[in-house]
Amino acid sequence: MLSALALLGAACGGGSSAPTATASPTATPELTLEQRYKRDIEAAASVKPPPVTGIDALQPEVREAVMRQPWAQDGFDDREKLLMDFLIEAAENFVGVRMDWPYVTRLEKDRLVQTPFDAAREVRIVESGVYDFVKLQKGTVVVVFSSDNPLTRQEVEPLLTAVRYYLPRMEQFLGHEYRTNYLHIQLAFGDLPDISLERGSNVFLGWEGKLDRALEFVFVHEMSHSYLPLLPWDARPWLREGMADLIAGALTGERVTGYTQSASYKPIVTASDQFSPSSFSRQYFEESGNGSLFLLEMLDLIGYDAMSKVVAGIHQDSQSRTRRMTDILDLMRKNAPPGKAADVDALIDKWTKGTGLVKPTPTPKPR
């Protein structure tokens, strides 16, 4: 009887749960403007063809000039690829925005103008063979000469010999690797007002076809400016130009420079917040000359090896440079040879405080 009642209750729905409602689909949230923009960019990138590289990335006339060269007939080795990378980036470096890339500099109405390489310049480079490769600590550097005038390999050979000799020694003296894989040397002919400057991996040099002792110093000075980004963030002209004169002086033996002859014989400025003179102004040349004299005197006092340690210490490879320009004074004291600490302090006081700083009387010129 009980079993029958239980079966009857089950049949009538006793103890059963209520039917479950079916869940409605969740609506897709509308994308924000930023999200739609990101989606469209990613979609476009996914169908974009890969960038052209290597020989195919050269300008058509340049590519044809390369393929006519005997060394291009059996493929390209690493050095030849480096030359092509140079030519590709030189043609893309609009207004010199990439300082470590090559570009052309022109002097137009006392104003420097930077432009990319055009195809004609690159064809001349390839066909005249005015390039070579120098092995350094980090790897191989391609050295390329260019000009608005035709150049021959024979004309640039003296400068190329100087690069081979001085660039490895510059690395050794500074204690830091050369910063790029390129060195572009642009030669300017004609009646130029002692034109020489450096930007990134580009050296712009007034050239009369002869590398004398004075121009050799200027050339090394300008090449050493490639290390400028490693100097302290607050470096003033006395340290920037003085350091280049120091490096060139240490490597060539020269002590009289264009800057030293412009010196005002006033104490160097060590305050970071003090006004810094504009480039090419008289004050810029005077301050730079004071720094050159100071650093060259310190070189002669403590010697090549000790000064090399000072120079290595004031340059920093790190992106976040923490040194200040006055740190070079502590480095000088730290690396003073035995028995010369007092002399180092005296020389620092001379150029920072003016203690005993006297401008020498000019030697009368013979009649």
WORA-V800097 format. One record per run of one state. SS is the DSSP state (~ for helix, > for strand, _ for the rest). FROM is the first residue (numbers start at 1). LEN is the number of residues. If there is no record, write none. Layout:
SS;FROM;LEN
SS;FROM;LEN
This chain:
_;1;1
~;2;10
_;12;21
~;33;15
_;48;6
~;54;4
_;58;2
~;60;8
_;68;2
~;70;3
_;73;5
~;78;15
_;93;1
~;94;3
_;97;7
>;104;5
_;109;2
>;111;5
_;116;3
~;119;10
_;129;2
>;131;5
_;136;4
>;140;8
_;148;5
~;153;22
_;175;7
>;182;7
_;189;7
>;196;4
_;200;2
>;202;5
_;207;6
~;213;18
_;231;6
~;237;16
_;253;7
~;260;3
_;263;19
~;282;21
_;303;1
~;304;11
_;315;12
~;327;8
_;335;6
~;341;13
_;354;14
